[in-house]
């Protein structure tokens, strides 16, 4: 009976050792997950920064064009005033 117990014990140790070797340790999986999360965070941060920069560029270009348009069309102070009529809608 002792041989069966020691045989079962040895088989359990061997199976556990082999299983751990095949599956890897839990710590290694956690570390790999953290590395992947850091890579993903870095990529997302870069993409977000690029989008923010693009929006800022569009706003700056729009502002520059507005300022150019405003500066190139001076108001003629001596032109006669134009009368603009507003039509009132009928109340229902």
DOTITOR-184057 format. One record per residue: residue in three letters; x, y, z of N, C-alpha, C in turn. Coordinates in nm, 4 decimals. Example, Ala and Ser with C-alpha at 12.3 -4.5 7.8 and 13.67 -1.06 7.14 Angstrom:
! residues 2
<res=ALA	n_c1=1.3190	n_c2=-0.5690	n_c3=0.7800	ca_c1=1.2300	ca_c2=-0.4500	ca_c3=0.7800	c_c1=1.3200	c_c2=-0.3300	c_c3=0.7800>
<res=SER	n_c1=1.2850	n_c2=-0.2250	n_c3=0.7080	ca_c1=1.3670	ca_c2=-0.1060	ca_c3=0.7140	c_c1=1.2900	c_c2=0.0030	c_c3=0.7870>
//
This chain:
! residues 92
<res=UNK	n_c1=0.0816	n_c2=-0.1185	n_c3=0.0000	ca_c1=0.0000	ca_c2=0.0000	ca_c3=0.0000	c_c1=0.0864	c_c2=0.1255	c_c3=0.0000>
<res=UNK	n_c1=0.1978	n_c2=0.1236	n_c3=0.0679	ca_c1=0.2867	ca_c2=0.2391	ca_c3=0.0726	c_c1=0.3399	c_c2=0.2726	c_c3=-0.0653>
<res=UNK	n_c1=0.3617	n_c2=0.1690	n_c3=-0.1471	ca_c1=0.4125	ca_c2=0.1927	ca_c3=-0.2822	c_c1=0.3080	c_c2=0.2679	c_c3=-0.3643>
<res=UNK	n_c1=0.1783	n_c2=0.2327	n_c3=-0.3471	ca_c1=0.0723	ca_c2=0.3007	ca_c3=-0.4199	c_c1=0.0639	c_c2=0.4485	c_c3=-0.3777>
<res=UNK	n_c1=0.0752	n_c2=0.4726	n_c3=-0.2481	ca_c1=0.0676	ca_c2=0.6101	ca_c3=-0.1971	c_c1=0.1834	c_c2=0.6915	c_c3=-0.2519>
<res=UNK	n_c1=0.3060	n_c2=0.6373	n_c3=-0.2423	ca_c1=0.4235	ca_c2=0.7089	ca_c3=-0.2929	c_c1=0.4179	c_c2=0.7245	c_c3=-0.4446>
<res=UNK	n_c1=0.3632	n_c2=0.6264	n_c3=-0.5128	ca_c1=0.3475	ca_c2=0.6353	ca_c3=-0.6580	c_c1=0.2489	c_c2=0.7446	c_c3=-0.6967>
<res=UNK	n_c1=0.1361	n_c2=0.7510	n_c3=-0.6240	ca_c1=0.0366	ca_c2=0.8546	ca_c3=-0.6497	c_c1=0.0925	c_c2=0.9924	c_c3=-0.6186>
<res=UNK	n_c1=0.1685	n_c2=1.0005	n_c3=-0.5076	ca_c1=0.2310	ca_c2=1.1270	ca_c3=-0.4700	c_c1=0.3288	c_c2=1.1739	c_c3=-0.5784>
<res=UNK	n_c1=0.4133	n_c2=1.0834	n_c3=-0.6258	ca_c1=0.5116	ca_c2=1.1157	ca_c3=-0.7300	c_c1=0.4415	c_c2=1.1550	c_c3=-0.8593>
<res=UNK	n_c1=0.3334	n_c2=1.0854	n_c3=-0.8941	ca_c1=0.2586	ca_c2=1.1180	ca_c3=-1.0146	c_c1=0.1946	c_c2=1.2566	c_c3=-1.0028>
<res=UNK	n_c1=0.1439	n_c2=1.2901	n_c3=-0.8865	ca_c1=0.0850	ca_c2=1.4224	ca_c3=-0.8626	c_c1=0.1879	c_c2=1.5332	c_c3=-0.8758>
<res=UNK	n_c1=0.3063	n_c2=1.5086	n_c3=-0.8167	ca_c1=0.4146	ca_c2=1.6074	ca_c3=-0.8277	c_c1=0.4535	c_c2=1.6254	c_c3=-0.9743>
<res=UNK	n_c1=0.4689	n_c2=1.5155	n_c3=-1.0466	ca_c1=0.5084	ca_c2=1.5227	ca_c3=-1.1874	c_c1=0.4021	c_c2=1.5933	c_c3=-1.2709>
<res=UNK	n_c1=0.2757	n_c2=1.5628	n_c3=-1.2474	ca_c1=0.1675	ca_c2=1.6267	ca_c3=-1.3229	c_c1=0.1606	c_c2=1.7766	c_c3=-1.2912>
<res=UNK	n_c1=0.1750	n_c2=1.8111	n_c3=-1.1650	ca_c1=0.1743	ca_c2=1.9524	ca_c3=-1.1265	c_c1=0.2899	c_c2=2.0288	c_c3=-1.1883>
<res=UNK	n_c1=0.4077	n_c2=1.9687	n_c3=-1.1844	ca_c1=0.5263	ca_c2=2.0328	ca_c3=-1.2409	c_c1=0.5091	c_c2=2.0523	c_c3=-1.3915>
<res=UNK	n_c1=0.4594	n_c2=1.9506	n_c3=-1.4580	ca_c1=0.4383	ca_c2=1.9590	ca_c3=-1.6027	c_c1=0.3298	c_c2=2.0612	c_c3=-1.6363>
<res=UNK	n_c1=0.2239	n_c2=2.0615	n_c3=-1.5579	ca_c1=0.1157	ca_c2=2.1580	ca_c3=-1.5819	c_c1=0.1621	c_c2=2.3014	c_c3=-1.5665>
<res=UNK	n_c1=0.2411	n_c2=2.3252	n_c3=-1.4639	ca_c1=0.2915	ca_c2=2.4607	ca_c3=-1.4421	c_c1=0.3881	c_c2=2.5009	c_c3=-1.5527>
<res=UNK	n_c1=0.4682	n_c2=2.4076	n_c3=-1.5985	ca_c1=0.5618	ca_c2=2.4369	ca_c3=-1.7068	c_c1=0.4875	c_c2=2.4709	c_c3=-1.8352>
<res=UNK	n_c1=0.3801	n_c2=2.3989	n_c3=-1.8622	ca_c1=0.3034	ca_c2=2.4224	ca_c3=-1.9846	c_c1=0.2247	c_c2=2.5531	c_c3=-1.9748>
<res=UNK	n_c1=0.1592	n_c2=2.5768	n_c3=-1.8645	ca_c1=0.0719	ca_c2=2.6931	ca_c3=-1.8490	c_c1=0.1475	c_c2=2.8199	c_c3=-1.8115>
<res=UNK	n_c1=0.2647	n_c2=2.8099	n_c3=-1.7546	ca_c1=0.3362	ca_c2=2.9283	ca_c3=-1.7081	c_c1=0.2818	c_c2=2.9708	c_c3=-1.5732>
<res=UNK	n_c1=0.3497	n_c2=3.0621	n_c3=-1.5121	ca_c1=0.3052	ca_c2=3.1046	ca_c3=-1.3792	c_c1=0.2007	c_c2=3.2152	c_c3=-1.3912>
<res=UNK	n_c1=0.1215	n_c2=3.2281	n_c3=-1.2919	ca_c1=0.0204	ca_c2=3.3337	ca_c3=-1.2880	c_c1=0.0837	c_c2=3.4712	c_c3=-1.2878>
<res=UNK	n_c1=0.1958	n_c2=3.4842	n_c3=-1.2230	ca_c1=0.2668	ca_c2=3.6117	ca_c3=-1.2178	c_c1=0.3090	c_c2=3.6553	c_c3=-1.3579>
<res=UNK	n_c1=0.3598	n_c2=3.5602	n_c3=-1.4362	ca_c1=0.4026	ca_c2=3.5923	ca_c3=-1.5725	c_c1=0.2856	c_c2=3.6424	c_c3=-1.6562>
<res=UNK	n_c1=0.1699	n_c2=3.5793	n_c3=-1.6407	ca_c1=0.0515	ca_c2=3.6239	ca_c3=-1.7146	c_c1=0.0106	c_c2=3.7648	c_c3=-1.6741>
<res=UNK	n_c1=0.0163	n_c2=3.7933	n_c3=-1.5448	ca_c1=-0.0198	ca_c2=3.9272	ca_c3=-1.4969	c_c1=0.0784	c_c2=4.0304	c_c3=-1.5509>
<res=UNK	n_c1=0.2076	n_c2=3.9985	n_c3=-1.5473	ca_c1=0.3085	ca_c2=4.0915	ca_c3=-1.5970	c_c1=0.2884	c_c2=4.1166	c_c3=-1.7468>
<res=UNK	n_c1=0.2609	n_c2=4.0124	n_c3=-1.8235	ca_c1=0.2363	ca_c2=4.0293	ca_c3=-1.9666	c_c1=0.1124	c_c2=4.1156	c_c3=-1.9909>
<res=UNK	n_c1=0.0108	n_c2=4.0966	n_c3=-1.9092	ca_c1=-0.1097	ca_c2=4.1792	ca_c3=-1.9212	c_c1=-0.0813	c_c2=4.3257	c_c3=-1.8928>
<res=UNK	n_c1=0.0012	n_c2=4.3520	n_c3=-1.7927	ca_c1=0.0376	ca_c2=4.4901	ca_c3=-1.7589	c_c1=0.1191	c_c2=4.5527	c_c3=-1.8725>
<res=UNK	n_c1=0.2103	n_c2=4.4764	n_c3=-1.9295	ca_c1=0.2894	ca_c2=4.5264	ca_c3=-2.0430	c_c1=0.1976	c_c2=4.5614	c_c3=-2.1594>
<res=UNK	n_c1=0.1030	n_c2=4.4741	n_c3=-2.1897	ca_c1=0.0088	ca_c2=4.4998	ca_c3=-2.2987	c_c1=-0.0749	c_c2=4.6247	c_c3=-2.2696>
<res=UNK	n_c1=-0.1176	n_c2=4.6409	n_c3=-2.1460	ca_c1=-0.1959	ca_c2=4.7589	ca_c3=-2.1086	c_c1=-0.1136	c_c2=4.8863	c_c3=-2.1261>
<res=UNK	n_c1=0.0140	n_c2=4.8828	n_c3=-2.0904	ca_c1=0.1001	ca_c2=4.9999	ca_c3=-2.1083	c_c1=0.1177	c_c2=5.0327	c_c3=-2.2566>
<res=UNK	n_c1=0.1370	n_c2=4.9312	n_c3=-2.3388	ca_c1=0.1497	ca_c2=4.9549	ca_c3=-2.4830	c_c1=0.0225	c_c2=5.0187	c_c3=-2.5381>
<res=UNK	n_c1=-0.0924	n_c2=4.9645	n_c3=-2.5001	ca_c1=-0.2198	ca_c2=5.0168	ca_c3=-2.5468	c_c1=-0.2396	c_c2=5.1609	c_c3=-2.5009>
<res=UNK	n_c1=-0.2063	n_c2=5.1883	n_c3=-2.3765	ca_c1=-0.2194	ca_c2=5.3237	ca_c3=-2.3228	c_c1=-0.1308	c_c2=5.4213	c_c3=-2.3997>
<res=UNK	n_c1=-0.0090	n_c2=5.3796	n_c3=-2.4299	ca_c1=0.0816	ca_c2=5.4648	ca_c3=-2.5058	c_c1=0.0278	c_c2=5.4956	c_c3=-2.6444>
<res=UNK	n_c1=-0.0256	n_c2=5.3943	n_c3=-2.7101	ca_c1=-0.0816	ca_c2=5.4161	ca_c3=-2.8435	c_c1=-0.2032	c_c2=5.5067	c_c3=-2.8394>
<res=UNK	n_c1=-0.2921	n_c2=5.4837	n_c3=-2.7423	ca_c1=-0.4110	ca_c2=5.5679	ca_c3=-2.7308	c_c1=-0.3748	c_c2=5.7121	c_c3=-2.6988>
<res=UNK	n_c1=-0.2748	n_c2=5.7306	n_c3=-2.6132	ca_c1=-0.2302	ca_c2=5.8654	ca_c3=-2.5794	c_c1=-0.1761	c_c2=5.9360	c_c3=-2.7026>
<res=UNK	n_c1=-0.0984	n_c2=5.8635	n_c3=-2.7832	ca_c1=-0.0418	ca_c2=5.9231	ca_c3=-2.9041	c_c1=-0.1519	c_c2=5.9615	c_c3=-3.0021>
<res=UNK	n_c1=-0.2489	n_c2=5.8720	n_c3=-3.0234	ca_c1=-0.3587	ca_c2=5.9000	ca_c3=-3.1162	c_c1=-0.4406	c_c2=6.0192	c_c3=-3.0678>
<res=UNK	n_c1=-0.4688	n_c2=6.0246	n_c3=-2.9397	ca_c1=-0.5452	ca_c2=6.1374	ca_c3=-2.8843	c_c1=-0.4681	c_c2=6.2684	c_c3=-2.9015>
<res=UNK	n_c1=-0.3377	n_c2=6.2663	n_c3=-2.8784	ca_c1=-0.2567	ca_c2=6.3869	ca_c3=-2.8949	c_c1=-0.2569	c_c2=6.4327	c_c3=-3.0403>
<res=UNK	n_c1=-0.2509	n_c2=6.3386	n_c3=-3.1337	ca_c1=-0.2560	ca_c2=6.3742	ca_c3=-3.2754	c_c1=-0.3891	c_c2=6.4389	c_c3=-3.3108>
<res=UNK	n_c1=-0.4985	n_c2=6.3868	n_c3=-3.2568	ca_c1=-0.6300	ca_c2=6.4433	ca_c3=-3.2854	c_c1=-0.6434	c_c2=6.5832	c_c3=-3.2269>
<res=UNK	n_c1=-0.5947	n_c2=6.6024	n_c3=-3.1050	ca_c1=-0.5998	ca_c2=6.7348	ca_c3=-3.0421	c_c1=-0.5168	c_c2=6.8338	c_c3=-3.1234>
<res=UNK	n_c1=-0.3996	n_c2=6.7915	n_c3=-3.1680	ca_c1=-0.3148	ca_c2=6.8785	ca_c3=-3.2491	c_c1=-0.3847	c_c2=6.9151	c_c3=-3.3800>
<res=UNK	n_c1=-0.4526	n_c2=6.8191	n_c3=-3.4428	ca_c1=-0.5242	ca_c2=6.8457	ca_c3=-3.5677	c_c1=-0.6338	c_c2=6.9502	c_c3=-3.5458>
<res=UNK	n_c1=-0.7104	n_c2=6.9351	n_c3=-3.4376	ca_c1=-0.8171	ca_c2=7.0313	ca_c3=-3.4080	c_c1=-0.7577	c_c2=7.1697	c_c3=-3.3826>
<res=UNK	n_c1=-0.6483	n_c2=7.1765	n_c3=-3.3068	ca_c1=-0.5845	ca_c2=7.3052	ca_c3=-3.2812	c_c1=-0.5343	c_c2=7.3685	c_c3=-3.4106>
<res=UNK	n_c1=-0.4808	n_c2=7.2876	n_c3=-3.5024	ca_c1=-0.4363	ca_c2=7.3393	ca_c3=-3.6318	c_c1=-0.5532	c_c2=7.3960	c_c3=-3.7115>
<res=UNK	n_c1=-0.6667	n_c2=7.3259	n_c3=-3.7109	ca_c1=-0.7833	ca_c2=7.3742	ca_c3=-3.7842	c_c1=-0.8333	c_c2=7.5063	c_c3=-3.7259>
<res=UNK	n_c1=-0.8373	n_c2=7.5158	n_c3=-3.5940	ca_c1=-0.8817	ca_c2=7.6397	ca_c3=-3.5299	c_c1=-0.7864	c_c2=7.7546	c_c3=-3.5616>
<res=UNK	n_c1=-0.6567	n_c2=7.7281	n_c3=-3.5576	ca_c1=-0.5584	ca_c2=7.8324	ca_c3=-3.5869	c_c1=-0.5678	c_c2=7.8773	c_c3=-3.7323>
<res=UNK	n_c1=-0.5847	n_c2=7.7826	n_c3=-3.8243	ca_c1=-0.5970	ca_c2=7.8187	ca_c3=-3.9649	c_c1=-0.7243	c_c2=7.8991	c_c3=-3.9896>
<res=UNK	n_c1=-0.8320	n_c2=7.8585	n_c3=-3.9278	ca_c1=-0.9573	ca_c2=7.9335	ca_c3=-3.9414	c_c1=-0.9443	c_c2=8.0742	c_c3=-3.8859>
<res=UNK	n_c1=-0.8797	n_c2=8.0881	n_c3=-3.7724	ca_c1=-0.8598	ca_c2=8.2199	ca_c3=-3.7122	c_c1=-0.7722	c_c2=8.3079	c_c3=-3.8020>
<res=UNK	n_c1=-0.6669	n_c2=8.2489	n_c3=-3.8582	ca_c1=-0.5778	ca_c2=8.3244	ca_c3=-3.9464	c_c1=-0.6526	c_c2=8.3712	c_c3=-4.0708>
<res=UNK	n_c1=-0.7334	n_c2=8.2841	n_c3=-4.1293	ca_c1=-0.8098	ca_c2=8.3233	ca_c3=-4.2479	c_c1=-0.9109	c_c2=8.4324	c_c3=-4.2133>
<res=UNK	n_c1=-0.9738	n_c2=8.4202	n_c3=-4.0974	ca_c1=-1.0695	ca_c2=8.5216	ca_c3=-4.0532	c_c1=-1.0001	c_c2=8.6562	c_c3=-4.0360>
<res=UNK	n_c1=-0.8850	n_c2=8.6564	n_c3=-3.9722	ca_c1=-0.8118	ca_c2=8.7813	ca_c3=-3.9509	c_c1=-0.7684	c_c2=8.8415	c_c3=-4.0839>
<res=UNK	n_c1=-0.7260	n_c2=8.7574	n_c3=-4.1779	ca_c1=-0.6849	ca_c2=8.8063	ca_c3=-4.3101	c_c1=-0.8036	c_c2=8.8669	c_c3=-4.3831>
<res=UNK	n_c1=-0.9180	n_c2=8.7985	n_c3=-4.3789	ca_c1=-1.0385	ca_c2=8.8488	ca_c3=-4.4435	c_c1=-1.0816	c_c2=8.9815	c_c3=-4.3811>
<res=UNK	n_c1=-1.0755	n_c2=8.9883	n_c3=-4.2528	ca_c1=-1.1176	ca_c2=9.1078	ca_c3=-4.1811	c_c1=-1.0263	c_c2=9.2263	c_c3=-4.2128>
<res=UNK	n_c1=-0.8984	n_c2=9.1991	n_c3=-4.2238	ca_c1=-0.8029	ca_c2=9.3059	ca_c3=-4.2509	c_c1=-0.8083	c_c2=9.3513	c_c3=-4.3974>
<res=UNK	n_c1=-0.8431	n_c2=9.2619	n_c3=-4.4896	ca_c1=-0.8400	ca_c2=9.2955	ca_c3=-4.6314	c_c1=-0.9670	c_c2=9.3645	c_c3=-4.6802>
<res=UNK	n_c1=-1.0725	n_c2=9.3651	n_c3=-4.6030	ca_c1=-1.1979	ca_c2=9.4292	ca_c3=-4.6433	c_c1=-1.2287	c_c2=9.5448	c_c3=-4.5489>
<res=UNK	n_c1=-1.1616	n_c2=9.6580	n_c3=-4.5721	ca_c1=-1.1857	ca_c2=9.7710	ca_c3=-4.4813	c_c1=-1.3263	c_c2=9.8290	c_c3=-4.5028>
<res=UNK	n_c1=-1.3769	n_c2=9.8881	n_c3=-4.4015	ca_c1=-1.5093	ca_c2=9.9491	ca_c3=-4.4065	c_c1=-1.4979	c_c2=10.0857	c_c3=-4.4731>
<res=UNK	n_c1=-1.5845	n_c2=10.1087	n_c3=-4.5710	ca_c1=-1.5852	ca_c2=10.2387	ca_c3=-4.6395	c_c1=-1.6712	c_c2=10.3342	c_c3=-4.5583>
<res=UNK	n_c1=-1.6068	n_c2=10.4248	n_c3=-4.4884	ca_c1=-1.6780	ca_c2=10.5170	ca_c3=-4.3993	c_c1=-1.7586	c_c2=10.6217	c_c3=-4.4767>
<res=UNK	n_c1=-1.7216	n_c2=10.6448	n_c3=-4.6015	ca_c1=-1.7878	ca_c2=10.7513	ca_c3=-4.6774	c_c1=-1.8980	c_c2=10.6985	c_c3=-4.7685>
<res=UNK	n_c1=-1.9232	n_c2=10.5692	n_c3=-4.7673	ca_c1=-2.0302	ca_c2=10.5137	ca_c3=-4.8500	c_c1=-2.1642	c_c2=10.5522	c_c3=-4.7902>
<res=UNK	n_c1=-2.2642	n_c2=10.5771	n_c3=-4.8775	ca_c1=-2.3959	ca_c2=10.6129	ca_c3=-4.8230	c_c1=-2.4569	c_c2=10.4947	c_c3=-4.7469>
<res=UNK	n_c1=-2.5342	n_c2=10.5257	n_c3=-4.6476	ca_c1=-2.5982	ca_c2=10.4231	ca_c3=-4.5658	c_c1=-2.7024	c_c2=10.3487	c_c3=-4.6481>
<res=UNK	n_c1=-2.7151	n_c2=10.2209	n_c3=-4.6245	ca_c1=-2.8163	ca_c2=10.1401	ca_c3=-4.6907	c_c1=-2.9313	c_c2=10.1177	c_c3=-4.5954>
<res=UNK	n_c1=-3.0495	n_c2=10.1261	n_c3=-4.6493	ca_c1=-3.1680	ca_c2=10.1020	ca_c3=-4.5680	c_c1=-3.2063	c_c2=9.9552	c_c3=-4.5841>
<res=UNK	n_c1=-3.2194	n_c2=9.8898	n_c3=-4.4749	ca_c1=-3.2582	ca_c2=9.7494	ca_c3=-4.4762	c_c1=-3.3945	c_c2=9.7396	c_c3=-4.4111>
<res=UNK	n_c1=-3.4889	n_c2=9.6829	n_c3=-4.4841	ca_c1=-3.6243	ca_c2=9.6704	ca_c3=-4.4298	c_c1=-3.6427	c_c2=9.5288	c_c3=-4.3749>
<res=UNK	n_c1=-3.7024	n_c2=9.5245	n_c3=-4.2597	ca_c1=-3.7350	ca_c2=9.3961	ca_c3=-4.1988	c_c1=-3.8831	c_c2=9.3709	c_c3=-4.2146>
<res=UNK	n_c1=-3.9202	n_c2=9.2586	n_c3=-4.2667	ca_c1=-4.0608	ca_c2=9.2234	ca_c3=-4.2823	c_c1=-4.1083	c_c2=9.1492	c_c3=-4.1595>
<res=UNK	n_c1=-4.2185	n_c2=9.1925	n_c3=-4.1106	ca_c1=-4.2745	ca_c2=9.1248	ca_c3=-3.9938	c_c1=-4.3688	c_c2=9.0147	c_c3=-4.0428>
<res=UNK	n_c1=-4.3563	n_c2=8.8997	n_c3=-3.9797	ca_c1=-4.4470	ca_c2=8.7908	ca_c3=-4.0146	c_c1=-4.5823	c_c2=8.8124	c_c3=-3.9509>
<res=UNK	n_c1=-4.6854	n_c2=8.7563	n_c3=-4.0099	ca_c1=-4.8198	ca_c2=8.7691	ca_c3=-3.9542	c_c1=-4.8375	c_c2=8.6723	c_c3=-3.8377>
<res=UNK	n_c1=-4.9007	n_c2=8.7181	n_c3=-3.7345	ca_c1=-4.9292	ca_c2=8.6332	ca_c3=-3.6195	c_c1=-5.0481	c_c2=8.5455	c_c3=-3.6538>
<res=UNK	n_c1=-5.0451	n_c2=8.4233	n_c3=-3.6157	ca_c1=-5.1526	ca_c2=8.3305	ca_c3=-3.6471	c_c1=-5.2628	c_c2=8.3385	c_c3=-3.5465>
//
